[in-house]
Amino acid sequence: MGGYGALNLSLSHPELFCAAGVLSPAIYDPLPPETSTARQTAQFVKDNQFDEKAWGDSLYTARLNNYYQKDLVVPIWIESGDHDSLGIVLAAAKLYWTLHNYQPEDVEYRVIDGDHDWMVFRDSSIRALPYMSQKCEALK
C-alpha cells in the first residue's frame, strides 16, 4: 500500500491504528497532474475518463471531518523527496500543516533528497518505522 492508502485508511479508521507512515503520498489537492497514474486508476475512471468527483470524494480532505469527530489521534510520519517529479512534496507539506493544526505533537514531516522512487521509499521507511514503533509502544 502506498502513502495515499495508508493515509486514507488511518483517517477513516483511527481506532485501528497506533501510528501511520505516509511516504511520498499521491494526495494531490485538488487534482493529480496529467502525468500521474492516479488518472488511470480504476476507482477514478468513469466512461474511460478521469472522474474529478470520484477523486475529490476519495481524497483525504473528504475524510478529515470524520477523523476529527472521532476525537482520536493517529500519529503520522510524512516524508517525501524534494525532487519528486509529481509535485508530491508540496501536497505532503499541505497535509502536514493541516494535521499539525489538529495534532501538533503527533505528526512529523521530512523532506529528503530524491524523486518519487524506490530509494526515497526505502530511506523514508528507515526513519518512519522507528517513529511508528515508538508511538505504538507508548500506548501499551
Legacy VTK file of the C-alpha trace (Angstrom):
# vtk DataFile Version 3.0
C-alpha trace
ASCII
DATASET POLYDATA
POINTS 140 float
0.000 0.000 0.000
1.222 3.455 -0.776
1.072 6.670 1.184
-2.328 7.576 -0.284
-3.910 4.378 1.000
-2.148 4.450 4.369
-3.377 7.982 4.971
-6.955 7.301 3.904
-7.238 4.148 5.999
-5.739 5.733 9.109
-8.034 8.759 8.850
-11.109 6.642 8.123
-10.439 4.097 10.882
-8.227 5.743 13.517
-9.395 3.215 16.101
-7.437 0.532 14.208
-4.091 2.351 14.011
-1.469 3.165 16.618
0.548 5.119 14.003
0.910 5.511 10.235
3.719 6.132 7.771
2.680 8.262 4.819
5.594 8.099 2.393
5.539 10.046 -0.874
1.739 10.160 -0.806
-0.067 10.818 -4.083
-2.556 13.144 -2.365
-2.861 15.873 -4.951
-5.320 18.564 -3.963
-7.393 19.419 -5.820
-6.398 17.125 -8.732
-3.486 14.906 -9.772
-1.247 16.224 -12.550
-1.853 14.972 -16.070
1.257 12.764 -15.764
0.038 10.960 -12.627
-1.002 7.319 -12.922
-3.809 8.147 -10.476
-5.681 9.393 -13.523
-5.777 5.831 -14.892
-6.607 4.055 -11.628
-9.922 2.224 -11.963
-11.584 3.835 -8.951
-11.094 7.277 -10.514
-12.139 6.454 -14.080
-15.687 6.660 -15.386
-16.560 6.127 -19.047
-12.838 5.925 -19.864
-12.255 9.423 -18.450
-10.703 10.619 -15.208
-13.552 11.398 -12.805
-12.744 14.538 -10.808
-15.653 13.961 -8.428
-14.503 10.428 -7.607
-11.026 11.798 -6.895
-12.335 14.544 -4.627
-14.665 12.190 -2.781
-11.763 9.810 -2.076
-9.112 12.360 -1.162
-8.013 12.675 2.453
-9.595 16.121 2.689
-13.011 14.452 2.390
-12.161 12.268 5.416
-10.902 14.915 7.804
-14.212 15.934 9.401
-14.984 12.311 10.251
-11.464 11.892 11.673
-11.817 14.995 13.838
-15.260 13.924 15.073
-13.907 10.588 16.284
-11.637 12.553 18.614
-8.808 10.055 18.148
-5.273 10.804 17.060
-3.162 8.632 14.790
0.471 9.736 14.963
1.598 10.199 11.364
5.057 10.320 9.808
5.039 12.077 6.421
8.056 12.036 4.129
8.731 12.945 0.509
11.606 13.586 -1.849
12.442 17.189 -2.696
12.836 16.370 -6.391
9.582 14.436 -6.654
8.663 14.894 -10.304
4.956 14.680 -9.473
4.985 17.578 -7.016
4.132 15.407 -4.040
6.425 17.360 -1.731
4.004 20.302 -1.849
0.946 18.137 -1.250
2.734 16.475 1.668
3.572 19.880 3.166
-0.092 20.879 2.987
-1.075 17.620 4.667
1.490 18.200 7.396
0.204 21.677 8.149
-3.410 20.502 8.172
-2.623 17.734 10.656
-0.240 19.896 12.686
-3.113 22.246 13.470
-5.068 19.313 14.948
-2.344 17.124 16.457
0.872 19.146 16.743
2.645 16.578 18.909
1.711 13.641 16.708
2.742 14.498 13.176
6.209 14.692 11.654
7.250 15.818 8.185
10.561 15.232 6.472
11.814 16.188 3.040
14.802 14.274 1.736
16.916 14.436 -1.394
15.280 12.383 -4.112
12.461 11.755 -6.569
9.360 9.564 -6.397
11.341 6.339 -6.474
12.374 3.256 -4.550
15.442 4.896 -2.976
13.266 7.575 -1.374
10.721 4.977 -0.229
13.486 2.816 1.236
15.216 5.650 3.058
11.905 7.052 4.286
10.888 3.667 5.669
14.086 3.509 7.703
13.034 6.694 9.507
9.284 6.092 9.638
9.384 2.630 11.197
11.138 3.640 14.453
8.758 6.602 14.832
5.729 4.370 14.392
7.171 1.741 16.710
7.803 4.324 19.424
4.271 5.714 19.130
2.728 2.244 19.254
4.869 1.175 22.220
3.778 4.272 24.143
0.184 3.012 24.018
0.972 -0.189 25.934
LINES 1 141
140 0 1 2 3 4 5 6 7 8 9 10 11 12 13 14 15 16 17 18 19 20 21 22 23 24 25 26 27 28 29 30 31 32 33 34 35 36 37 38 39 40 41 42 43 44 45 46 47 48 49 50 51 52 53 54 55 56 57 58 59 60 61 62 63 64 65 66 67 68 69 70 71 72 73 74 75 76 77 78 79 80 81 82 83 84 85 86 87 88 89 90 91 92 93 94 95 96 97 98 99 100 101 102 103 104 105 106 107 108 109 110 111 112 113 114 115 116 117 118 119 120 121 122 123 124 125 126 127 128 129 130 131 132 133 134 135 136 137 138 139
